[in-house]
Amino acid sequence: GDHQQADYPKRGRDYEDARADKRDLRASGDPELSDDVTEDMLDPAVRTHLKTLARDNAEVVARHLVMAGALLDVDPATAHEHALAAQRHAARVGVVREALAMTAYRTGNYNLALREIHAFRRLTGTHAHEVIEADCERGMGRPERALEIIAGVDRERLTDLFRVELTLVESGARSDLGEHEAGLILIEDELTRHYSPDLAARLTSVKADRLAELGRDEEAASARERAEALDPEIYNGSRAAEGDEVDEDLTIVEDEA
């Protein structure tokens, strides 16, 4: 009633506003959502996780998650704003925290990314994103911690992409510690496996980095040529080599356990 509004003018006014217009669920700071972004654009597997939310709220969260996913590669900063908005509306939903982790990672906010990966794990019990977790530890100058995380990963259950990503981060962490030779051996071992040309190119490109660190410049140059032959796009900025972000999208990883 009125006395409550006097005691808590802000809360009272917000409550009135929310009641006056149920459609306007924007929290302060939420980025705009255009009308052509609809909740049914969200992956059904992810939408299932929003069932615990009130109907209108679930719709807003879904639309922000659609935007976060769509913008992750082209405009990570805005993707991050949408993920933050989703989190303001649904902090207890694992996939929301996962989206926030991915966008924080892509904007170089490793501290937040780590916190959100841990929150996602607590809320869902799913052990995913160890590769990104390890890369965040590297980004924060803790290569030993990155190697500890990697040591706990069962490589055999990884897809080719994640296996390669893991090796790139592991090699990078060795390099951070000045163990360039060990970093090189990791890459060479992985190159004995059969990978698609784009993944082989990324490994070969990082092999070149390790060779250069060891002063083996001619070998490094020929490794770069080989990487470019495998994937002509690799050095023109359209595809990340090691040292850039791990290439992980927003799809939720269902735990096999």
Residue, then its C-alpha position, 0 to 999 in steps of 0.5 A: g500500500d501507500h505506507q510501503q511506498a513511503d518506506y521503500p520508494k524505490r522498491g514500491r515504484d519499481y513494483e508499480d512499474a512492473r505491474a503497469d507494464k508486464r511486457d517491459l521486463r528490462a532491468s537497468g542496463d539490459p541491452e535492447l532486444s529487437d522484435d525479430v529476436t524470438e525465444d524459439m530461436l534458442d536451441p530447444a536443449v537450452r530452452t528446457h533449462l529455462k522451464t523453472l522461470a516465470r513465463d515472461n521472464a523465461e522469454v526475456v532470458a531466452r532472447h538475451l541468450v539468442m543474442a549472446g550466441a549470435l554475437l559471440d564471434v562477431d561482437p563479443a562485448t555486446a554478446h557479454e552484455h546480453a549474457l549479463a542481462a540474462q544473468r540478472h534475470a536468471a542467476r540460478v540457471g546453469v545455462v545462463r551462467e555458462a553463457l556468461a562464462m563463454t562471453a566473459y572468456r571471449t572478452g578476456n575477463y578470465n576472472l569472471a569466466l572462471r567464477e562462472i564456469h565454477a557456478f555452472r558446475r555447481l548448479t548442473g554437476t556437469h564437468a564441461h569447459e575444462v579447456i577454457e578453464a585451463d586457458c583462463e588460468r593461463g590468461m591470469g598467469r597461472p600456467e601450473r594451475a592450467l596444467e593441473i586442470i588438464a591433467g584431470v581431463d579424460r582425453e579419450r572422451l573428447t571430440d577431435l576439436f576439444r582434444v586439439e584445443l586442450t593440447l594447444v592450451e597445454s603446450g602454451a602453458r609449458s611455453d609460459l613456464g619456459e618449457h618450450e621443448a616440452g611444449l613442442i613435443l606435446i604438439e608433435d605427438e598430437l600431429t601423429r594422430h589423424y585430424s582434419p586439415d583445419l585442426a592439423a593447421r592449428l597444431t602446425s601453426v603452434k608447432a611453428d611458435r614453439l620452434a621459433e621460441l627454441g631459435r629453430d627459425e628455418e623449421a618454424a618458417s616451414a611449419r608456418e608454410r605447412a599450416e597455411a597449405l593445410d588451411p589458407e585462412i589460418y593467418n589472416g585473422s579469420r581463424a584463431a591460432e593458439g594464444d587467441e581464444v579457444d574456439e568454443d560455442l555456447t551449446i551446453v555440453e550434456d554430461e555423459a556420466 
